[in-house]
């Protein structure tokens, strides 16, 4: 009988063959390990972030936040472009007969669209003015947000006059960042401002639930006296609620102010959610945003005021919605330093006495370890550091209210009485007193006395916006041509007047004196060469 045939071949092999295969496998693995050892094993490193000891941490965080925002806006713009392209393709599929006519119309309207886009990018201040006018017209109550460190410098007479002339609208002042000034100084400013307009003491919260995960950034506590608790929220809610009941219908509340006074932070604190975009960089809000607080009250976020070039250099440096890289940091920081108390600046930055601003920035750079390649102190980085601290929300400087009180030029007793009508001022005074008691004031070492420059003039009409120089427009056009695909990127707003008004400062003088020093050294070297005698031997 024959043996039945197996379906599959047997896997059995001789020991000699099996051992030979195992040996080859071992040699192959050894060879791979040797090559990997030569190349070196590279593990993916995690980003450690910016350490707290870094002297220019805030400036770096500003740049990172700005880059992140630009990427997000670019993604959104690309998404919209893709959607438009898909819609266009669908229309072409539905109506193939009109394809040629559509293409022709698109080609004809291509050039004017580009020109419009370029003109919009060249001067975004006009869009700010348009959005600001919309907010004022749509609002029944206008909240002008002031920085408690310099309340008078955050008031804009042109905008307040426009609110008064626009009809029966109420104007209320909100003193934000009240935890950065001493309590006595805050009470003095409250008494001074209450004579004209109802004023609310406020401190926006920094600990909010993030509604969008894209904006979630974990930051450590930078300043020890900053609190995450919101103060003044109940007083503002009560003030708006009582006015809504006396008004008899739903109201809209517009929030206006200069950049970095905390307009969006106040809205987030009232809503207790991260609704409006908030960041360290100036001028993040570029269009009006409507946020319903409850069924009867709707709040409107607005872009910042546009500062007029006729203001002082210190006001331009503190209130301009621009980044540190756009303007000259030395001139802007020198203008700020000239208004501060010298002794308190020395105590705050632990720097020895200085003669002028250039001397201060040199000593500050040496103190913080800011050096250039050759070992010389990096004065520009020190100026950026000081500017970022004064425009941010980490420095507790303050200024005194004027000694004598007078009505502003656009105010009188009748207007002040009309503005206060409909508000429960007695209850507001009690709530403000409770808010001041709850606030944590800064330590003595964080206090710096600042001399306010007074009211800051702003621009509301588009015709009053100064035209940019042709050199700047050419540079911007080149940037637009290079970044044609990134239409959603942020456009930085620059103020040319600050550069023109502060040209004659110490940094410029020191820079101008360098060529003369170089020429004198060259003359000395040429005289020494002429005096050399080739007949004698020098041993």
C-alpha positions in Angstrom: 0.0 0.0 0.0 1.3 3.4 -1.0 1.9 6.2 1.6 -0.6 9.0 1.2 0.9 12.2 -0.3 1.3 15.2 2.2 -0.5 18.4 1.4 2.4 20.7 2.6 6.1 20.2 2.4 7.8 19.5 5.7 9.7 22.3 7.4 12.2 20.0 8.9 15.9 20.7 8.1 19.2 19.5 9.1 20.9 20.9 12.2 23.8 22.1 10.1 21.5 24.3 8.0 19.5 25.6 11.0 22.7 26.6 12.9 24.0 28.3 9.8 20.9 30.5 9.5 21.0 31.4 13.1 24.6 32.5 12.8 23.8 34.7 9.8 20.9 36.4 11.7 23.2 37.1 14.6 25.9 38.6 12.4 23.2 40.8 10.7 21.9 42.2 14.0 25.5 42.8 15.2 26.2 44.8 12.0 23.0 46.9 12.5 23.9 47.7 16.1 27.4 48.8 15.1 26.1 51.2 12.4 23.6 52.6 14.8 26.3 53.1 17.4 28.4 55.1 14.8 25.5 57.3 13.9 24.5 57.9 17.5 21.1 57.4 19.1 19.1 60.6 18.9 16.0 60.9 21.2 13.3 63.5 20.4 13.8 66.3 22.8 10.9 68.1 24.4 10.7 71.9 24.3 11.6 73.1 27.8 10.0 76.5 27.2 11.2 79.9 28.4 12.7 79.7 31.9 11.5 82.2 34.6 15.1 83.5 35.0 15.3 84.7 31.4 15.5 88.5 31.3 13.5 89.0 28.2 10.8 86.3 28.8 7.8 88.6 28.2 9.2 89.7 24.8 9.7 86.1 23.8 6.2 85.1 24.9 4.8 88.0 22.9 6.6 86.8 19.8 5.4 83.2 20.3 1.8 84.3 20.9 2.0 86.5 17.7 3.4 83.6 15.6 0.8 81.2 16.9 -2.0 83.6 16.1 -0.7 84.2 12.6 -0.6 80.5 12.0 -4.2 80.0 13.2 -5.4 82.9 11.0 -3.5 81.5 8.1 -5.1 78.1 8.5 -8.6 79.7 8.7 -7.9 81.7 5.6 -6.7 78.6 3.7 -9.8 76.7 4.8 -12.1 79.5 3.5 -10.1 79.6 0.2 -10.6 75.8 -0.2 -14.4 76.2 0.5 -14.7 79.0 -2.1 -12.8 76.9 -4.6 -15.1 73.9 -4.0 -18.2 76.1 -4.4 -16.8 77.5 -7.7 -16.2 74.0 -9.0 -19.7 73.0 -8.1 -21.2 76.0 -9.9 -19.1 75.2 -13.0 -20.3 71.6 -12.9 -23.9 72.7 -12.7 -23.6 75.4 -15.4 -20.9 74.4 -17.9 -22.2 76.7 -20.6 -21.4 79.8 -18.6 -17.9 78.6 -17.8 -16.2 80.9 -20.2 -18.1 84.0 -19.1 -17.3 83.3 -15.4 -13.6 82.9 -16.2 -13.6 86.2 -18.2 -15.4 88.1 -15.4 -12.9 86.7 -12.8 -9.9 87.8 -14.9 -11.4 91.2 -15.3 -12.1 91.7 -11.6 -8.8 90.1 -10.5 -6.7 93.3 -10.8 -9.1 95.6 -8.8 -9.4 93.0 -6.1 -5.7 92.8 -5.7 -5.5 96.6 -5.5 -8.2 96.7 -2.8 -6.5 94.0 -0.8 -3.2 95.8 -1.0 -4.8 99.1 0.0 -6.5 97.4 3.0 -3.1 95.9 4.1 -1.3 99.2 3.7 -3.4 101.1 6.2 -5.5 98.9 8.6 -6.1 102.0 10.8 -9.1 102.9 8.6 -10.8 99.6 9.4 -10.2 100.2 13.1 -12.0 103.6 12.8 -14.9 102.1 10.9 -15.4 99.3 13.5 -15.1 101.7 16.4 -17.9 103.9 14.9 -20.1 100.9 14.5 -19.6 99.9 18.1 -20.5 103.5 19.3 -23.6 103.7 17.1 -24.9 100.3 18.2 -24.3 100.8 22.0 -26.7 102.2 24.6 -24.0 102.3 27.3 -20.3 102.8 26.4 -17.6 101.4 28.9 -14.3 103.3 28.4 -11.7 101.0 29.9 -8.8 102.8 31.7 -5.5 101.5 33.0 -5.4 102.3 36.7 -1.7 103.0 36.5 -2.3 106.0 34.2 -6.1 106.7 34.0 -5.8 110.2 32.6 -3.4 109.0 29.9 -6.0 106.4 28.8 -8.8 108.9 28.3 -9.4 110.1 24.7 -11.3 113.4 24.4 -12.2 112.9 20.8 -13.9 109.6 21.4 -15.7 110.8 24.5 -16.9 113.8 22.5 -18.2 111.5 19.8 -20.1 109.5 22.4 -21.7 112.6 23.8 -22.7 114.0 20.4 -24.1 110.6 19.2 -27.3 111.0 21.3 -28.7 109.7 24.5 -25.8 107.3 25.3 -24.3 106.7 28.7 -20.5 106.8 29.3 -19.0 104.8 32.2 -15.3 104.6 33.2 -13.8 101.2 34.2 -10.5 101.3 36.1 -8.9 98.0 35.1 -5.6 96.5 36.5 -6.5 98.1 39.9 -4.3 95.5 41.7 -1.1 97.1 40.2 -1.4 100.4 42.1 -1.4 101.3 45.8 -4.9 101.5 47.5 -4.5 105.2 48.5 -3.6 106.2 44.9 -6.6 104.2 43.6 -9.0 105.9 46.0 -7.7 109.3 45.0 -8.2 108.5 41.3 -11.7 107.2 42.0 -12.7 110.4 43.8 -11.2 112.5 40.9 -13.0 110.6 38.1 -16.4 110.2 39.9 -16.8 114.0 39.7 -17.4 113.7 35.9 -18.5 110.1 35.2 -19.6 107.0 37.1 -16.4 104.9 37.6 -16.1 101.2 38.5 -13.0 99.6 40.1 -12.2 96.4 38.3 -9.6 93.7 38.1 -10.0 91.1 35.3 -9.6 87.4 36.1 -6.6 85.5 34.7 -8.0 82.0 35.6 -10.7 81.2 33.1 -12.0 78.0 31.4 -10.7 78.0 27.9 -13.5 77.6 25.4 -11.2 76.9 22.5 -8.3 74.5 22.9 -6.2 76.4 20.4 -5.6 79.3 22.7 -4.7 77.1 25.8 -1.3 78.1 27.1 0.1 77.2 30.5 2.0 80.0 32.0 3.6 80.2 35.4 3.0 83.0 37.9 5.3 85.8 37.0 4.5 88.5 39.5 3.8 87.5 43.2 1.1 90.1 43.9 -1.1 89.3 40.8 -4.3 87.5 41.8 -6.4 85.2 39.7 -9.7 86.4 41.4 -11.9 88.9 39.5 -12.7 92.0 41.5 -15.5 94.5 40.6 -17.6 92.0 38.6 -20.6 92.2 40.9 -20.4 96.0 40.9 -20.4 96.2 37.1 -23.2 93.6 36.8 -25.3 95.5 39.3 -24.7 98.8 37.6 -25.7 97.5 34.2 -28.7 95.5 35.5 -30.2 98.5 37.4 -29.7 100.7 34.3 -31.4 98.1 32.1 -34.4 98.0 34.4 -34.8 101.8 34.5 -34.2 101.9 30.7 -37.2 99.5 30.2 -35.8 97.4 27.3 -32.7 95.3 26.3 -29.5 97.2 26.1 -26.2 96.9 24.3 -22.9 97.7 26.0 -19.9 98.7 24.0 -16.4 98.3 25.4 -13.8 100.8 24.1 -10.3 101.9 25.0 -6.6 102.1 24.0 -4.6 98.9 23.4 -3.6 96.7 26.3 -6.0 98.2 28.8 -7.9 94.9 29.1 -11.1 95.3 27.1 -11.4 91.7 26.1 -10.3 90.5 29.5 -13.2 92.4 31.1 -15.7 90.7 28.8 -14.2 87.3 29.5 -14.4 87.9 33.2 -18.1 89.0 33.0 -18.9 85.9 30.9 -16.5 83.6 33.0 -15.3 82.0 29.8 -12.6 82.6 27.2 -14.8 84.2 24.5 -12.6 87.0 23.2 -9.0 86.6 22.2 -6.6 87.8 24.8 -2.8 88.0 24.6 0.3 90.0 25.6 0.8 91.6 22.2 -1.0 94.9 21.6 -4.0 95.4 19.3 -5.2 91.8 19.0 -8.9 92.7 18.6 -9.3 93.9 15.0 -13.1 93.8 14.5 -16.3 94.2 16.7 -17.4 91.0 18.4 -20.9 90.6 20.0 -21.2 88.6 23.2 -24.6 88.0 24.9 -24.2 88.3 28.7 -27.8 87.4 29.4 -31.3 87.8 27.8 -31.4 91.6 28.4 -27.7 92.7 28.2 -25.4 92.2 25.1 -21.8 93.4 25.2 -19.7 94.4 22.2 -15.9 94.1 22.0 -14.2 96.7 19.8 -10.7 97.4 18.3 -8.4 99.8 20.1 -8.2 103.6 19.6 -5.8 104.9 17.0 -3.4 107.4 18.7 -2.7 110.7 17.1 0.9 111.5 16.1 0.7 114.9 17.8 1.0 113.3 21.3 4.1 113.1 23.4 6.8 110.4 22.7 5.9 108.7 26.0 2.2 108.5 25.1 3.1 107.2 21.7 5.3 104.5 23.2 2.7 103.3 25.7 -0.5 103.6 23.7 0.5 102.6 20.1 -0.9 99.3 18.9 2.3 98.0 17.6 5.0 95.5 18.4 8.4 96.3 19.8 10.1 95.4 16.5 8.3 98.0 14.4 9.3 101.1 16.3 12.8 102.0 17.5 13.0 100.5 21.0 15.7 102.8 22.2 13.8 105.9 21.5 10.5 104.6 22.8 12.0 103.2 26.0 14.0 106.4 26.6 10.8 108.4 26.4 9.1 106.2 29.0 12.2 106.3 31.3 12.2 110.1 31.2 8.8 110.2 32.8 9.6 107.8 35.6 11.2 108.5 39.0 14.9 107.8 38.9 15.4 106.5 42.4 12.5 104.0 42.2 13.7 102.8 38.8 17.1 102.1 40.3 15.5 100.1 43.2 13.2 98.2 40.9 15.9 97.1 38.4 18.8 96.9 41.0 21.0 99.1 38.8 23.4 101.8 40.1 22.7 105.4 39.4 22.7 106.4 35.8 23.3 109.7 33.9 21.0 109.3 30.9 18.9 106.6 29.3 21.8 105.1 27.3 23.8 104.7 30.5 20.8 103.0 32.2 20.3 100.5 29.3 24.0 99.7 29.3 23.9 98.9 33.0 20.7 97.0 32.7 22.1 94.9 29.9 25.2 94.1 32.1 23.0 93.3 35.1 20.7 90.9 33.1 23.5 89.3 31.1 22.4 90.7 27.7 25.6 90.7 25.6 26.4 90.8 21.9 28.9 88.6 20.1 32.0 90.7 21.0 31.0 90.8 24.7 29.6 94.4 24.6 26.2 95.0 26.3 23.2 94.7 24.1 21.5 98.0 24.7 18.6 97.4 22.3 17.6 94.2 24.0 17.6 96.0 27.4 15.3 98.7 25.8 12.9 96.0 24.5 12.9 94.4 28.0 11.9 97.7 29.7 9.3 98.5 27.0 7.7 95.1 27.3 7.4 95.4 31.0 5.8 98.9 30.9 3.3 98.0 28.2 2.4 94.7 29.7 0.5 93.9 33.0 3.4 93.0 35.3 4.8 96.3 36.4 3.2 98.3 39.2 3.8 101.9 38.3 1.4 104.6 39.3 0.8 108.4 38.8 -0.9 111.0 41.0 -4.1 112.7 39.9 -3.9 116.5 39.1 -3.9 118.8 42.1 -6.7 121.0 40.9 -9.9 119.6 39.3 -11.6 121.2 36.4 -14.1 120.0 33.8 -12.6 118.7 30.6 -13.1 120.8 27.5 -15.8 118.5 26.1 -17.6 118.2 29.4 -19.7 120.5 31.6 -22.0 120.2 34.6 -25.1 119.5 32.5 -23.5 116.7 30.5 -22.1 115.1 33.7 -25.5 115.1 35.3 -27.0 113.5 32.2 -24.4 110.8 32.2 -25.0 110.0 35.9 -28.8 109.8 35.5 -30.2 106.3 35.7 -27.3 104.8 37.7 -27.4 104.0 41.4 -24.3 105.9 42.5 -24.6 105.2 46.2 -24.6 101.5 45.7 -21.8 101.8 43.2 -19.7 103.6 45.8 -20.2 100.8 48.4 -19.3 98.1 45.9 -16.1 100.0 44.9 -15.1 100.3 48.5 -15.6 96.5 49.0 -13.5 95.8 45.8 -10.7 98.0 47.0 -10.6 96.1 50.3 -10.3 92.7 48.5 -7.5 93.8 46.2 -3.9 92.8 46.9 -1.6 95.7 46.4 1.9 95.4 45.1 5.0 95.3 47.2 7.0 98.5 47.8 9.8 97.4 45.5 7.4 97.1 42.6 6.1 100.7 42.9 7.5 103.3 40.4 6.1 106.8 40.3 5.3 107.9 36.8 4.5 111.5 35.6 1.4 111.3 33.4 1.4 113.3 30.1 -2.4 114.0 30.4 -5.2 113.2 28.0 -4.2 111.2 24.9 -5.5 112.5 21.6 -7.0 109.9 19.3 -8.3 109.6 15.7 -11.8 108.7 14.9 -12.2 110.0 11.3 -10.5 108.2 8.5 -9.5 111.5 6.8 -7.4 112.5 9.9 -5.2 109.4 9.6 -1.7 110.5 8.5 -0.5 109.1 5.2 2.5 106.8 5.3 5.7 107.6 3.6 6.4 106.2 0.1 9.3 104.1 1.5 7.0 102.4 3.9 4.4 101.7 1.3 7.0 100.2 -1.0 8.3 97.9 1.8 4.8 96.8 2.6 4.0 96.1 -1.1 7.2 93.9 -1.3 6.1 92.0 1.8 2.6 91.5 0.3 4.1 90.1 -3.0 6.3 87.7 -1.0 3.5 86.6 1.3 0.6 86.4 -1.3 -0.8 83.2 0.1 -0.9 84.3 3.7 -3.8 86.8 3.5 -5.0 86.2 7.0 -1.8 87.2 8.7 -1.8 90.0 11.3 -0.7 93.4 10.0 1.3 95.5 12.4 0.4 99.2 12.8 3.3 101.6 13.0 3.4 105.2 14.2 6.0 107.2 12.3 5.6 110.3 14.5 7.3 108.7 17.4 10.4 108.2 15.3 10.3 111.8 14.0 9.7 113.4 17.4 12.4 111.4 19.3 15.3 111.6 16.8 17.4 113.8 19.0 17.8 111.4 21.9 21.0 110.0 23.4 21.1 106.8 21.4 21.1 108.7 18.2 23.8 111.1 19.5 26.0 108.3 20.5 25.6 106.6 17.1 26.4 109.9 15.4 29.6 110.3 17.3 31.1 107.0 16.3 32.3 108.0 12.8 34.3 110.9 14.2 36.0 108.6 16.7 36.9 106.2 13.9 38.3 109.0 11.7 40.5 110.2 14.6 42.0 106.7 15.1 42.7 106.4 11.4 44.6 109.7 11.4 46.7 108.6 14.4 47.6 105.3 12.6 48.6 107.2 9.5 50.9 109.5 11.5 52.6 106.6 13.2 53.2 104.9 9.8 54.8 108.1 8.5 57.1 108.3 11.5 58.5 104.8 10.9 62.2 104.8 9.8 63.1 101.9 7.5 66.9 102.6 7.7 67.1 101.5 11.3 66.7 98.0 12.6 64.4 97.5 15.5 65.4 94.5 17.6 
